[in-house]
Amino acid sequence: MNSIGQRIRFIRKKKNLTLTDIKKLTGLSTGNLSELENDKFMPSASALIALKNTLKVSIDWILTGEKPRTYRLPAQKNVRYYKTNTSISKTDRIDNIASLSEDEKRLLLGYRKLAKESQRDIDGFICVCLQRKYSQNEGPTPKVDYKSNL
C-alpha cells in the first residue's frame, strides 16, 4: 500500500465497510471518498480526523503507512541536521508570545480548547507536514518534534 488512497481502501474493506457506510459515519460524500481512494487529491485535516476516528487508525498511518512516531528537532539555535544545510534559526523558535501573529494566536487558543486526543491528532498532522518539508532537503530526513522549540 504505497498511497493514502490505497491505505484508506484497504482498512475500509478490512472492516467490511462500504463507501456508503463511511459516508454515514464521517459525513464525507461517497464521491469525495471515492476520489480519496483513487488518489485524486489529499484528504483535508477534517477528513483525516473523521477517517481516523471511524476507521480506528492513526493519521500517521493514513498519511505514511507507518505507526505514529515522535520526531525531534534540536532545541538549540543553528544546530545542523545531520549532513543537510537545514538549521533552526531564532525566528523558527517561539521565544516570545508577543511575537505571534494574530493567526498564530487564534490557532493556539483553538488548540488549547481541544480535547487531548484532538491535540494529539493535530500534533501528528503537524509532524507529518514538517517531515515532508524537511525531506525536500538533501540528505536524511531530520527527526521533527516541533514542541521542543516552543
C-alpha positions in Angstrom: 0.0 0.0 0.0 2.0 2.9 -1.3 -0.6 5.6 -1.3 -3.1 7.3 1.1 -6.0 6.1 -1.1 -4.8 2.5 -1.1 -4.5 2.6 2.7 -8.0 4.1 3.2 -9.5 1.5 0.8 -7.6 -1.3 2.5 -8.7 -0.5 6.0 -12.3 0.2 4.9 -12.5 -3.2 3.2 -10.8 -4.9 6.1 -13.5 -3.6 8.4 -16.2 -4.7 5.8 -17.4 -1.1 5.3 -18.8 0.3 2.1 -18.3 3.9 0.9 -21.9 4.5 1.9 -21.1 3.2 5.5 -18.2 5.6 5.7 -20.3 8.4 4.4 -22.8 7.9 7.1 -20.1 7.6 9.8 -18.0 10.6 8.7 -20.3 12.9 6.8 -17.9 12.8 3.8 -19.6 12.3 0.4 -19.2 9.0 -1.4 -17.8 10.9 -4.4 -15.2 12.6 -2.1 -14.3 9.2 -0.6 -14.0 7.6 -4.0 -11.7 10.3 -5.1 -9.6 9.9 -2.0 -9.3 6.2 -2.5 -8.3 6.8 -6.1 -5.7 9.3 -5.1 -7.3 12.2 -6.9 -6.4 14.5 -4.0 -5.1 14.6 -0.5 -7.6 14.5 2.4 -8.3 17.7 4.3 -7.4 17.8 8.0 -11.1 17.4 8.9 -11.4 14.4 6.6 -8.3 12.8 8.2 -9.7 13.2 11.6 -13.1 11.8 10.6 -11.4 8.8 8.9 -9.1 8.2 11.8 -12.0 8.1 14.3 -14.2 6.0 12.1 -11.6 3.5 10.9 -9.7 3.4 14.2 -6.3 4.1 12.7 -3.8 6.9 13.3 -3.4 9.8 11.0 0.3 8.9 10.6 -0.8 5.5 9.3 -3.2 7.0 6.8 -0.6 9.5 5.5 2.5 7.4 5.7 1.6 3.8 6.3 3.7 3.9 9.5 2.9 3.9 13.2 3.0 7.3 14.9 6.5 8.4 15.8 7.9 11.3 17.7 10.2 13.5 15.7 12.7 15.7 17.4 14.2 19.0 16.3 17.3 20.1 18.3 16.3 22.8 20.8 19.4 25.0 20.3 19.5 27.5 17.5 21.7 27.0 14.4 22.1 23.3 15.0 22.7 21.4 11.8 20.5 18.4 10.9 22.8 15.5 10.1 24.5 16.3 6.8 21.9 18.8 5.5 22.1 22.5 5.3 19.0 23.0 7.3 19.4 24.7 10.6 17.0 26.2 13.2 17.1 30.0 13.3 15.8 32.0 16.1 12.9 33.0 14.0 11.8 29.4 13.9 11.5 29.3 17.7 8.8 30.8 19.9 10.8 32.8 22.3 8.2 35.5 23.0 4.5 35.1 22.9 4.1 38.7 21.9 5.8 37.9 18.6 3.0 35.7 17.5 0.8 36.8 14.6 -3.0 37.1 15.1 -3.4 33.9 13.1 -0.9 32.0 15.3 -2.7 33.3 18.5 -6.0 32.2 17.1 -4.6 28.7 16.3 -3.0 28.4 19.7 -6.2 29.4 21.5 -8.2 27.0 19.4 -5.7 24.2 20.1 -6.0 24.8 23.8 -9.7 24.3 23.7 -9.4 20.9 22.1 -9.5 17.6 24.0 -6.1 15.9 24.5 -6.9 13.3 21.8 -7.7 16.0 19.2 -4.5 17.8 20.2 -2.5 14.6 19.5 -4.2 14.4 16.1 -3.1 18.0 15.3 0.4 17.3 16.6 0.7 14.2 14.4 -0.5 16.2 11.4 2.0 19.0 12.0 4.8 16.4 12.4 3.9 14.8 9.1 3.9 18.2 7.4 7.2 19.1 8.9 8.7 15.8 8.0 7.6 16.4 4.4 9.0 19.9 4.4 12.4 18.8 5.7 12.6 15.7 3.5 12.8 18.1 0.5 16.3 18.9 1.6 19.2 16.7 0.6 20.4 14.0 3.0 18.5 12.1 5.6 15.2 13.4 6.9 15.6 15.0 10.3 13.5 13.8 13.2 10.9 16.5 13.9 9.4 17.4 17.2 8.3 21.0 16.9 7.2 21.1 20.5 10.9 21.1 21.6 11.2 24.6 20.1 8.3 26.1 21.9 
